[in-house]
Amino acid sequence: MSKWSYRLQQVVIVILHLLLLYWIFYALRETGHMKSEYVFYHFVGIGVFGTALIKGCAEWGKWLYRLDKAEQEKRND
């Protein structure tokens, strides 16, 4: 597996984390102007997005690792 695929993965992860941080900042900044129900839904969404981000990144990393390991085994045989 080439290094660019790992770098691409890292860039995507950073962008998604920055998006999540911006959403958190927005929700905290606008909390005084929104109804409690909307604030609740924002934080539920943030939690779901964060969970999906962690799970997705872990699965993507595992997939790349398995691909890399399979390529190494082919070269060694």
C-alpha positions, 0 to 999 in steps of 0.5 A: 500500500502506498503512502498516499493512501495513508496520507489521504486517510489522515487528511479526511480524518482531520477534515471530519474532526474539524467539521465536528469541532465546528459543529460543537462550537456552533451549538455552544455559541448558539445555545442561548438563541435556540430552544432546548429541544434544538440544543438537545438534537444538536448534541444527539447529532454531535454524539452520533456523528462522533461515534460514527467518525470513530467507528468509521476511521477504525474500520478504514484503518483496519481495512488498509492494514489488512490490504497492506498485510496481504501485499506483504505476504504476496511479496514474501511468497 
